[in-house]
Amino acid sequence: MRTHPGVLVGALLFGTGGCVDGDLAWSPDNSVEPAQDSSGQARPAEAKRANPGPNRSPAVPVGRKLMIIGTQTDRLVGTVTDDAIFIDRLITDVGGQDRLRILVVSGASSTPNWLYSYFQAILPTRGVPLANLALAHIASRDDESTPHVDESTWSNGAYEPSEVAKVAEANVLWFEGGDQSRLVNLLLDADGHDRPFQAAIKAKLADNDLIIAGYSAGAAAQSDPMIGNGSGWGALVNPPDLSAVSGLAANPCNDFDTLCITRGLGYLPPQYDVLIDQHFTQRGRYPRLVRALAATNLHNGWGVSEFSAFYVDLLAGTAEVVGVPGKAFVTLLGRDDAVANNEQIGPPFLGENYTMSILAVGDTYQLPTRSHPHGVASHPVASECYQPFSEYYSDNPVLTNALGYQVLIEDVATYFADGAPQASGARVDAIAFTVDETGAGNGFRFRFTADPHSRVAWNEDAGYSMFDARWRISTIAAQITGLGP
């Protein structure tokens, strides 16, 4: 692996970027039998489970934390799945394997038993007793893998006292992926008010005794408002759908391309002005996220990639990137307001002077404050930091697949750090466009530039970090020859 010749800098904190040197047994009924019998009455086992019993030692509060995971995967690294890195971190934070008590909430999924079954397989490999795992009977879709259970009968589970009681018994609540609007519709009523299960989650979080983990849809839903659907391209060329922000039933966010903003679960306090996006660099979602910020007039976007978690400690006011080194990245977008960013609402949507930081494993972040409205991101090793455009690579091409798989990581960050400045200035240009049969092309240019605060870092294991780049969105047009009849 090469080393980088960039200029080394000392400890820095610039805007959004810089570099700086008693066990509790839990054994609920873990079956996936329905919460109600065929008559709609609560099953006796559920009533029994609601009573935690007299022989419990007091738990040590685990704090107020959010583990926002880009996606869940069962891919093996040796004999261990990628996801084990998240579970191992939670084990440490709750005080050991015997103390980890996970409640799976699978309402977003069309296969509600998948995550529960997956944890049944993986938790014993991490030393966690299966008695410490439970499934919330809250879902709206039947899972074909459980022929003797119809999970679609659990649609009112968020009202059931037996399900609410499970929140008190858990110290980690884990949301499955799927459709975030489906999950929110199960936990909030048609007017957007908390159902009892959601109220219990918020109360336990406020008591500093809960870690909320969620991947994919379970990550996106942790902010309020939240992104319900839409593509990066569609967010730029179509008007956003905001009809479901104040209500739920009016809009299920079914259009794949159109940016849809709706109610979220709101575990992130509104003071941070944050929207969350997931599968971020794999699906080129940075235009979607910045357009969503403009639509909601929020100032910060957190985009979490696959193999990655942004682990937020709300008590400490900090966050860090956890995940597979070299694969895990979190992108931070900063927006000031429509005037400061010269936004053209469009369509097409255009803007400039946004900030972007890409954090790798081990990088940390101080949550936004009044004096630092976009937060402060840091790399832990000063000797690994240097100024952008070190000229390690003699070429710095215009990237033609701006919204493609991992372009932000593998191309933009790479050339921002080590590409030679282009003839007309130090920048990275990435374009995305469509061409019709006449050869007429129209699209967008994303230009990334440095200012005096910008820095980059390289770690042999974790890869590139990029702090406080500036970027703008503008339009392009071209005529391609050779496409006619």
Residue pairs with C-beta under 8 A, 6 or more apart in sequence:
1 460
3 458
4 386
4 390
4 392
4 417
4 418
4 458
5 390
5 392
6 385
6 386
6 387
6 390
6 392
6 417
6 418
6 456
6 458
7 386
7 387
7 390
8 382
8 383
8 385
8 386
9 19
9 382
9 385
9 386
9 387
9 455
10 382
11 18
11 19
11 20
11 21
11 382
12 18
12 19
12 20
12 382
12 385
12 455
13 20
13 376
13 378
14 376
14 453
14 455
14 467
14 468
15 334
15 355
15 372
15 374
15 376
15 453
15 468
16 332
16 334
16 355
16 357
16 372
16 374
16 375
16 376
16 377
16 467
16 468
17 357
17 376
17 377
17 453
17 454
17 455
17 466
17 467
17 468
18 376
18 377
18 378
18 379
18 455
18 467
18 468
19 378
19 379
19 380
19 381
19 382
19 384
19 385
19 455
19 457
19 467
20 378
20 379
20 380
20 382
21 380
21 381
21 382
22 57
22 58
22 60
23 57
23 96
23 98
23 99
24 56
24 57
24 58
24 59
24 98
24 99
24 101
25 56
25 98
25 131
26 101
26 131
26 132
26 134
26 169
26 170
27 131
27 132
28 49
28 131
28 134
28 166
28 169
29 45
29 46
29 48
29 49
29 134
30 130
30 131
30 133
30 134
30 135
31 45
32 113
32 116
32 135
32 146
32 149
32 151
33 43
33 45
33 149
34 43
34 137
34 149
34 150
34 151
34 153
34 154
35 42
35 43
35 46
35 137
35 153
35 154
35 157
35 160
35 162
35 163
36 42
36 43
36 153
37 43
42 160
42 161
42 162
46 160
46 162
47 162
49 162
49 165
49 166
50 161
50 162
50 165
52 165
52 168
52 169
59 99
59 171
59 209
60 95
60 99
61 207
61 208
61 209
62 93
62 94
62 95
62 171
62 172
62 208
62 209
62 210
62 211
63 93
63 208
63 209
63 211
63 313
63 314
63 315
64 205
64 206
64 208
64 209
64 210
64 313
64 314
64 315
65 93
65 210
65 211
65 212
65 311
65 312
65 313
65 314
65 315
66 211
66 212
66 213
66 222
66 267
66 268
66 311
66 312
66 314
67 86
67 89
67 90
67 211
67 212
67 213
67 214
67 309
67 310
67 311
67 312
67 322
68 214
68 219
68 222
68 276
68 278
68 302
68 304
68 309
68 310
68 311
68 312
69 86
69 213
69 214
69 215
69 216
69 218
69 219
69 278
69 304
69 308
69 309
70 215
70 216
70 219
70 278
70 279
70 280
70 304
70 305
70 306
70 307
70 308
70 309
71 177
71 215
71 216
71 278
71 279
71 306
71 307
72 83
72 115
72 118
72 176
72 177
72 215
72 216
73 81
73 82
73 83
73 306
73 307
74 81
74 82
74 83
74 118
74 122
75 81
75 82
76 82
77 324
80 125
81 122
82 307
82 323
82 324
83 122
84 122
84 125
84 126
85 322
85 323
85 324
86 213
86 309
86 322
86 323
87 100
87 122
87 123
87 126
87 128
88 126
89 311
89 322
90 100
90 172
90 211
90 213
91 97
91 100
91 126
91 127
91 128
93 211
94 100
94 101
94 171
94 172
94 211
97 126
97 127
97 128
97 129
98 128
98 129
98 132
99 171
100 128
100 132
100 171
100 172
101 132
101 133
101 134
101 169
101 170
101 171
101 172
102 119
102 123
102 128
102 132
102 133
102 134
102 170
102 172
102 173
102 174
103 134
103 135
103 136
103 166
103 167
103 169
103 170
103 172
103 173
103 174
104 115
104 116
104 119
104 133
104 134
104 135
104 136
104 174
104 176
105 136
105 138
105 173
105 174
105 175
105 176
105 183
105 218
106 112
106 113
106 114
106 115
106 116
106 135
106 136
106 138
106 139
106 175
106 176
106 178
107 136
107 138
107 139
107 140
107 176
107 182
107 183
107 186
107 187
108 175
108 176
108 177
108 178
108 179
108 180
108 182
108 183
108 216
108 217
108 218
108 221
109 115
109 139
109 141
109 176
109 177
109 178
109 217
110 141
110 143
110 178
110 179
111 141
111 143
111 144
111 145
112 139
112 141
112 143
112 151
112 154
112 176
113 135
113 143
113 145
113 146
113 149
113 151
114 143
114 145
114 176
115 174
115 176
116 133
116 135
117 145
119 133
119 174
120 130
120 133
123 129
123 130
123 132
123 133
124 130
134 166
134 169
134 170
136 157
136 163
136 166
136 197
137 151
137 154
137 157
137 160
137 162
137 163
138 154
138 155
138 157
138 158
138 163
138 186
138 187
138 197
139 151
139 152
139 154
139 155
139 157
139 186
140 152
140 154
140 155
140 182
140 185
140 186
141 151
141 152
141 182
142 150
142 151
142 152
143 149
143 151
155 186
157 163
157 186
157 197
158 186
158 187
158 195
158 196
158 197
158 198
159 195
159 196
159 197
160 197
161 196
163 197
164 196
164 197
164 200
167 173
167 197
167 200
167 201
167 204
168 200
168 204
170 210
171 209
171 210
171 211
172 210
172 211
172 212
172 213
173 201
173 210
173 211
173 212
173 213
174 213
174 214
174 218
175 183
175 212
175 213
175 214
175 215
175 217
175 218
175 219
175 221
176 214
176 215
176 217
176 218
177 215
177 216
177 217
177 218
178 216
178 217
179 217
180 217
180 218
180 220
180 221
180 226
180 227
180 228
180 264
181 228
181 229
181 244
181 248
181 252
181 253
181 262
182 217
183 217
183 218
183 221
183 265
184 221
184 226
184 248
184 262
184 263
184 264
184 265
185 248
185 249
186 195
187 194
187 195
187 197
187 198
187 265
188 194
188 195
188 198
188 248
188 263
188 265
189 195
189 248
190 247
190 248
190 249
191 247
192 246
192 247
192 248
192 263
194 202
198 265
201 210
201 212
201 265
201 267
202 266
202 267
204 210
205 212
205 267
208 315
212 222
212 267
213 309
214 221
214 222
215 278
216 278
216 279
217 278
219 276
219 278
219 304
220 226
220 227
220 228
220 264
220 276
220 277
220 278
221 264
221 265
222 264
222 265
222 266
222 267
222 268
222 276
223 264
223 266
223 267
223 268
223 274
223 275
223 276
224 263
224 264
224 265
224 266
224 268
224 270
225 245
225 261
225 262
225 263
225 264
225 275
225 296
226 261
226 262
226 263
226 264
226 265
226 275
226 276
227 259
227 260
227 261
227 275
227 276
227 277
227 288
227 289
227 292
228 244
228 251
228 253
228 260
228 261
228 262
229 253
229 254
229 255
229 256
229 258
229 259
229 260
230 240
230 255
230 256
230 257
230 258
230 259
230 260
230 288
230 292
231 256
231 257
231 283
231 285
231 288
232 283
232 284
232 285
232 286
232 287
232 288
232 403
232 432
233 257
233 287
233 403
233 432
234 255
234 256
234 257
234 258
234 259
234 288
235 258
235 259
235 287
235 288
235 291
235 292
235 349
236 287
236 291
236 346
236 347
236 348
236 349
236 444
236 473
237 346
237 347
237 348
238 257
238 258
238 259
238 347
239 258
239 347
240 258
240 259
240 260
240 261
240 291
240 292
240 295
241 251
241 253
241 255
241 258
241 259
241 260
241 261
242 261
242 295
243 250
243 251
244 250
244 251
244 252
244 253
244 260
244 261
244 262
244 263
245 261
245 262
245 263
245 296
246 263
247 263
248 262
248 263
251 260
251 262
253 260
253 262
259 288
259 291
259 292
259 295
261 292
261 295
261 296
268 274
268 276
268 312
269 314
271 368
272 300
272 367
272 368
273 298
273 299
273 300
273 368
273 373
274 298
274 300
274 301
274 302
274 368
275 289
275 292
275 293
275 296
275 298
275 300
275 301
275 302
276 301
276 302
276 303
276 304
277 285
277 288
277 289
277 292
277 301
277 302
277 303
277 304
278 303
278 304
279 285
279 305
279 306
280 286
280 289
280 303
280 304
280 305
280 330
280 331
280 408
281 303
281 305
281 329
281 331
281 405
281 406
281 407
281 408
281 409
282 305
282 306
282 405
282 406
283 403
283 405
284 402
284 403
284 404
284 405
284 407
284 408
284 432
285 303
286 303
286 331
286 333
286 356
286 408
286 446
287 349
287 403
287 444
287 446
287 473
289 301
289 303
289 333
290 301
290 333
290 335
290 351
290 354
290 473
291 349
292 298
292 301
293 299
293 300
293 301
293 333
293 335
294 335
294 338
294 341
294 343
294 345
294 349
294 351
297 337
297 338
298 335
299 334
299 335
299 336
299 337
299 368
299 373
299 374
300 332
300 333
300 334
300 335
300 368
300 373
300 374
300 375
301 331
301 332
301 333
301 334
301 335
302 310
302 330
302 331
302 332
302 333
303 330
303 331
303 332
303 333
304 310
304 330
305 327
305 328
305 329
305 330
305 331
305 409
306 327
307 323
307 324
307 327
307 328
308 321
308 322
308 323
308 324
308 327
308 328
308 329
308 330
309 321
309 322
309 323
309 328
310 319
310 320
310 321
310 322
310 330
310 365
311 319
311 320
311 321
311 322
312 318
312 319
312 367
313 319
314 367
317 366
317 367
317 369
318 364
318 365
318 366
318 367
319 364
319 365
319 367
320 362
320 363
320 364
320 365
321 328
321 329
321 330
321 359
321 360
321 361
321 362
321 363
321 364
322 328
322 361
323 361
324 361
325 360
325 361
325 362
325 459
325 461
325 462
325 463
326 361
326 461
326 462
326 463
328 360
328 361
328 462
329 358
329 359
329 360
329 408
329 409
329 463
330 358
330 359
330 363
331 356
331 357
331 358
331 359
331 408
332 355
332 356
332 357
332 358
332 359
332 365
332 374
332 375
332 377
333 354
333 355
333 356
334 354
334 355
334 356
334 357
334 373
334 374
335 341
335 351
335 354
336 353
336 373
338 345
340 353
341 351
341 352
341 353
341 354
342 350
342 351
342 352
342 353
343 349
343 350
343 351
344 350
344 351
348 444
348 475
349 473
350 473
350 474
350 475
351 472
351 473
352 471
352 472
352 473
352 474
353 470
353 472
354 470
354 471
354 472
355 374
355 468
355 469
355 470
355 471
356 448
356 466
356 468
356 469
356 470
356 471
357 377
357 465
357 466
357 467
357 468
357 469
358 408
358 409
358 413
358 464
358 465
358 466
359 365
359 377
359 465
360 457
360 459
360 462
360 463
360 464
360 465
361 461
361 462
362 379
362 380
362 459
362 462
363 377
363 378
363 379
363 380
363 457
363 462
363 465
364 377
364 378
364 380
365 375
365 376
365 377
365 378
366 372
366 375
366 376
366 377
366 378
367 375
368 374
368 375
369 375
377 467
377 468
379 385
379 455
379 457
379 459
379 465
379 467
381 457
381 459
384 457
384 458
384 459
385 455
385 456
385 457
386 417
386 455
386 456
386 457
386 458
387 450
387 454
387 455
387 456
388 416
388 417
388 426
388 450
388 454
388 455
388 456
388 466
388 469
389 396
389 416
389 417
389 418
389 419
389 420
389 421
389 426
389 450
390 417
390 418
391 418
391 419
391 420
391 421
392 417
392 418
392 419
393 414
393 415
393 418
393 419
393 420
394 420
395 419
395 420
396 415
396 419
396 420
396 421
396 422
396 428
397 415
398 429
398 430
398 431
399 407
399 411
399 412
399 415
399 428
399 429
399 430
399 431
400 430
400 431
401 407
401 430
401 432
402 430
402 431
402 432
402 444
402 446
403 432
407 430
409 463
409 464
411 428
411 430
412 428
412 430
412 448
412 466
413 456
413 464
413 465
413 466
414 464
415 428
416 428
416 448
416 450
416 456
416 466
416 469
417 456
417 458
417 464
417 466
419 428
421 427
422 429
425 449
426 449
426 450
427 447
427 448
427 449
428 447
428 448
429 445
429 446
429 447
429 448
430 445
430 446
430 448
431 443
431 444
431 445
431 446
431 476
432 443
432 444
432 446
433 441
433 442
433 443
433 444
433 476
433 478
434 441
434 442
434 443
435 441
435 480
435 483
437 483
437 484
438 483
438 484
439 479
439 480
439 481
439 482
439 483
439 484
440 477
440 478
440 479
440 480
441 476
441 477
441 478
441 479
441 480
442 475
442 476
442 477
443 475
443 476
443 477
444 473
444 474
444 475
444 476
445 473
445 474
445 475
445 476
446 471
446 472
446 473
447 471
447 472
447 474
448 469
448 470
448 471
449 469
449 470
449 471
450 469
450 470
451 468
451 470
453 467
453 468
454 466
454 467
454 468
454 469
454 470
455 467
455 468
456 464
456 465
456 466
456 467
457 464
457 465
457 467
458 464
458 465
459 465
